[in-house]
Amino acid sequence: MLIKARKGWEIPESEATPEAVFLDRRRLIAGGLGIAGAAAIGTGHARAAADPTADLYPAKRNGSYTLDRPLTEEKFSADYNNYYEFGTSKTITAASQALNTRPWTVKIGGLVEQPLELGIDDLVRKMPLEERLYRHRCVEAWSMAVPWTGFPLKALVELARPKPEARYVVMQTFRNPSVAPGQKQFWYPWPYTEGLTVEEARNDLAFLATGIYGKPLPNQFGAPIRLAVPWKYGFKSVKAIDSITFATERPKTFWEGLQASEYGFWANVNPEVPHPRWSQASERVLGTNEQKPTLLFNGYGEYVADLYKDLKGERLWA
Ligand code: MTE
C-alpha cells in the first residue's frame, strides 16, 4: 500500500519484532510495571492508566457470526499491523503506545438531528457490547480471523438520527503529529479518513470495535475505537476514530487521496478483480502462512450483496 516509500507488502517477515522482544515486553507488564512503564521503556513515552471500561470485557459472544477457519493467535495479529500514523512497517506496536486514549472524545455531527460529543467511556457504556468473530482481509493479500468486541455501527447511527439528506458517514482518526510521527509526513492526506454510505453503516455487519481477544483494544489495533467492515478491504476499517460526520458528499478517503487508481471508495473484496499490481485471488493467513482462496465479499455476501445490486457504473471492488 505504500506509495512514496518502501512497499509495505515487500517487508520481509524477518523484520517483524522478534517474538522474544514482544514477550519480554509482556513480562514487564505482567511483572507489575504496568503498561505505562513498559511502553515508556519501549518508546520513551508514558501512557495513561488502565482502561476504565475494562470491567465490560469479555462481552457475551454473538453466535450468529461464525468462522470457516481458526482464530488468529494474538501473538501474530498483535504485532503485525498497519497504522501509518506510527510508521510504515508492520511493527508499530511499541510506537503506538505513545497515543494517550484517555480522555477521548468522539464528535458526532454534520447532518444529524442529534449532534453529540461523547467521552469514550460514556459511549461504550451506552452501547450494547458484544463479541463477534470476523475475518479481516487486507488489500495487501494477508488475512486474519479475530474476536472483536464492540457494538453495531447502526446503534450509533440511531443515536445520531441522520437527516434524510445525509448519504455518507465519514469517520476520521485523531490528528496529533507530536505523538504520531507519521503525521509529520506532509504528503499523506491526514487525518486518516474513511467513509461508508448510510445504508452500509446500517448493515448488521458494520461494527465499531472497542475490544479484541476479550479485553479493551490495545493501541496497535486502533484504540479506543475502530471500524470493522469485514466485507471490504482492511484499509476501510479506520482506527482511533474521534470524529463521525454525516454528509451528502462522498468523502475523499485517505488511500483514495494518495492513489485513486488503486484504492477506491467502495473497496469490496473480490478475488476476481486484481489490484493493479498483484492478484487478489488468494490470501496469506497470519500465523500459519497458509495460502487460502479469497472469497467474494470476503465470504459475507449473504449480508451485503444486496447493498450493491442497483449500483451501476461504480467501481465496487477496490
Ligand atoms: N487506520 C488508521 N488510522 N491508519 C492506518 O494506517 N490502516 C488500515 C486500517 N485502518 C490504517 C487504519 C489498514 S491498511 C488495515 S489492513 C487495517 O487497519 C489493519 O488493522 P490491524 O492492524 O488491526 O490488523
Residues whose N, C-alpha, C, O or C-beta is under 5 A from the ligand:
A	BS01	MTE	Y80 N81 N82 Y83 Y84 E85 C138 T173 Y192 Q220 F221 G234 F235 S237 V238 K239
